[in-house]
Amino acid sequence: MVNDKMCVGVEKERLMVRLNPEKFDEVIQKEGCTPMDFTGKVMKGFVFVSEDVLNTKKKLEYWINMALEYNKTAKPSKKKKAK
């Protein structure tokens, strides 16, 4: 979480990246990148990146920086009301 917004995470052996949905179609073509589909439905604006392609600091920084850049303008998740 960055600024109370989902940004990046690790799920099994892959990186979850939140990015600008307008860049989704371009980014999804990159090696090791797949759509995020936790619920069985593709979530545009979220991708998984395989650890196999994150084999240099520069490659990891590319994805982290993409997420951080979008985080500046991303809307925060709606907070759940306490019961």
QUIVEN-V224982 format. One record per residue. N is the residue number from 1. SS is DSSP state (alpha for helix, beta for strand, coil for the rest). Layout:
BEGIN
n | ss
N | SS
N | SS
END
This chain:
BEGIN
n | ss
1 | coil
2 | beta
3 | coil
4 | coil
5 | beta
6 | coil
7 | coil
8 | beta
9 | beta
10 | beta
11 | beta
12 | coil
13 | coil
14 | beta
15 | beta
16 | beta
17 | beta
18 | beta
19 | coil
20 | coil
21 | alpha
22 | alpha
23 | alpha
24 | alpha
25 | alpha
26 | alpha
27 | alpha
28 | coil
29 | coil
30 | coil
31 | coil
32 | coil
33 | beta
34 | beta
35 | beta
36 | coil
37 | coil
38 | coil
39 | coil
40 | coil
41 | coil
42 | coil
43 | coil
44 | coil
45 | coil
46 | beta
47 | beta
48 | beta
49 | beta
50 | beta
51 | alpha
52 | alpha
53 | alpha
54 | coil
55 | coil
56 | coil
57 | alpha
58 | alpha
59 | alpha
60 | alpha
61 | alpha
62 | alpha
63 | alpha
64 | alpha
65 | alpha
66 | alpha
67 | alpha
68 | alpha
69 | alpha
70 | alpha
71 | alpha
72 | coil
73 | coil
74 | coil
75 | coil
76 | coil
77 | coil
78 | coil
79 | coil
80 | coil
81 | coil
82 | coil
83 | coil
END
